[in-house]
Amino acid sequence: MQPASQSSRAVYSATRQNGWSRDFSVPGVVDGPIYAMTSDGANLYVGGQFSVAGGVAANNIAKWDGKKWHALGEGPDNGVNATVHAMSFIDGKLFAGGLFVQAGTKRVNALTYFDGKNWNPVSDGGENGVRKIDVFTNGDTLISSGFVYAMSIHRRSIVIGGYFHLVGKQKTNGIAAWNLDTQQWETFNGGLASAIPNDLVYAYAFAANGDDLYAGGKFHSAGGVAARNLAKWNGTSWSAVGGGANNWVRGMEVDATGNLYIVGMFDSTGTVRAHGVAKWNKTAWETFGDVYFTPDGTGPPQIKTLCLMNNNLYVGGYFENINDAPAWSIAKWDGAKWSTVGEALGFPGRPWPGGVNAVQAIGNRLYVGGDFSKAGDMFLGSVAYWEDASSRWNKLSEGLAEKGIIGNGISALAGSGNAIYAGGSFSIAGSTFAKSIAKWNGSDWETLGTAAENGITG
């Protein structure tokens, strides 16, 4: 079950794609949280909700060149004016999506790109980017900027998912793509729809398999085709994927043979019981045993992320039990059975598990970030790595933790060579003061910046 090799794919969504990982849910904290990371091969870009990167004023998006931080744009109007949730880099341009309406000094609608010097709208005029239509009970209509939650590079298009109804002057719900060559919008045959009038619909995650693009999220149909929360686009039309899933799809991944793995809030796929995780083998759904993610078998599953490594499937989230065995927030499927991954991730004196928000495979190591401080009796902070060869958790120096804070751990992991960047809401990395972002070089934590001016400030 090795991941498919797709060098053209630079997906930023709820799960690991092209070497990047993050939790797409908003942690609900301030103090400079980071929600998105990407790279151009030489520089690391971070986006989120902050105003300072190191000692540099940087509005919600910034660049780390390996030695120092840079704002993107000049003067007080650098960056964007609200939260960044998704980013991708292609053709020398950094694309960003989120909740903002201004990039630099220009009006944009939740979507923009930086060309190395200036911020630019995606498409021209006041109808650029994405917009939503709100209809009030008195019949009045308001058109305003939409929201972008997910982004993917598929072939030569920037694919976006979020809450919107218009791209340019064209109608589409929850999904669209900007073709880099034609400079035109693709509306995916009108996009997504709900069975409930005026209900929110959006794509939450993407995965590519050759020319096919899978979209998962919250919807009941795609382009008029019944497709519960999961659909496939072949370039011209939508098709259902095995009856879909009965609740949100939060993450997905395609392996080298074209099998699709999905995770989310669902408890069935098609007519098959599947609690939070399932596999589509191109003709039918395969499930993973009688899986429940709470001790008494009740409540919705909370699977948030997944990763394929060394012929094993790892899933992470917020859960306590799998196949009647304790498995605190991370578990491994070896193709035949589930097993726990080392000692339980949690907090001292707390009788329930911590949470896993992000996973990142580098070589034979599985890096895990989230909301936890220990595995068994070993202090980890909010990050650790697992090696199958040693069958144990390993700490990265003293890990990441913010004393007295529960629930404000790591929300993003990014791999670059043998290094790991961690982003979230924290102030200590190992024994080093590090504000919201730090780099693990393989043996110790490094700050991104100098002394008190490192990291991100909200």
C-alpha positions, 0 to 999 in steps of 0.5 A: 500500500505505497502512496502513488508517485505523482510529482505534479500533485501538490495537494493541501487538504485535510491529509498528507498529500505530496509530502505535506500534512495538516489537520484541516479543522480550526483549533479555535486558538489564537497566539499565532496558530499556523494552519497551512504549510508548503514549499517551493523546494528552497523556502518554507511558506506558512499561513494562518492567523498571525501578525508577526513572523520572527521580528518581521511584521507579516500579515497571516502569511510569511516565508522562511528562507532557512535563516530568516523570516520575510513578509510577502509584499511591502509595507503595512499592507503585506500579506492578506487581511485574514486567515489563510487555510490552504496554499500551493506553489507552482510556476513560481507563484504561491497560491493562497486561499482562506477567509481574507478579502484583501491581499497587499493593497488589492481586493481579492475574494478568498483566493490570491497568488504572490508572484515574488513581488506582488499579490494578485487576484485570481481572474480579473475585476471585482468578480475575481476569486470566489464569492458566496450568495446569501438569501435572507428570509425576506427575499433579499440577496447578498453576494460577498467573498466566499471561503477557501478551505482546501487546495490541490494542484491537479495537472495544470489547474489549481483545484479549490474547495470551500464555501462559495457559489460563484467563481468569476461570473460562473456558478459552481458550489463548493469546488472549482479549478483555475486553469493555469494555461487557459486562465479560465475557470472550470466549474465541474458541471455546477459543483456540489449540492445538498439534499437540504435547500441552502445547506452548506456544501464544500469539498474538504479533501482531494486525491488524484489518480492519473486524470481522475480527481477524487473529491471528499467533503460535505455534499449529497450530489456532484454535477447532478449525480447522486454522490454522498460526500465522495465523488470522482471527476474524470475531466468532463463528468462526475460519477459516484464512488460506490455509494459514497459515505454517509457523513463527512469525508475529511481525508483521502489518499491513493496508493500506487495501484490506484486504491482509494483510502478515505477517513472521516466522520462516517460509519458506512460507505455504500451499504457496508458498515465502515466506521471512519475508515474505508478502502475503495478497490476500484470496484467495491468497498473494503472495510477494516473489521468491526471498528468502533472508535469509542469504548462502548461502540457509540458516537461518531468516529473522529478519524482526521488523518491517514498515512501509507508507510511500509505497506501499512495504513496508519490512521489518527484522530480522536478515539479510544478503541479499535476492534475491542482493544484500546488504541488511543488516537492512532492505529495501524492496519497491516492488511489483515488486522488492526494493532495499537501503535506503541503505548497510548498517547495522552496526558498524565492523570487524564483517563482519556486519550490525546488527539492526533492531528497530523502524520508525516512519513519520512523514510521509515519514520512516522512523525505524529503531531497533535494534542498529547504529552506522553506515551505511557510514561515517556514525556513527548510534548505534542510530537513524536516519531514511530519506527516499526524496526524498534517498535517504540515511540521516540521523542524529539528532544523534549517535544513541543508543549505549552505549560498549562495548555491542553488542546493547543498542540500541533496542527501542521507537520511539513517534511523537507529532506530529513527535517520536520517543521511543526506548526501550531500553538506552542511556546517551547520546543525542547528547551528552546523558546519557539513561538508556534513553529519550530524545526526538528533537524534529526537530533534537536529543535531549532527556532526559525529566527533569532532569540525572542524574535523567532516564530509567529506572534498572533 
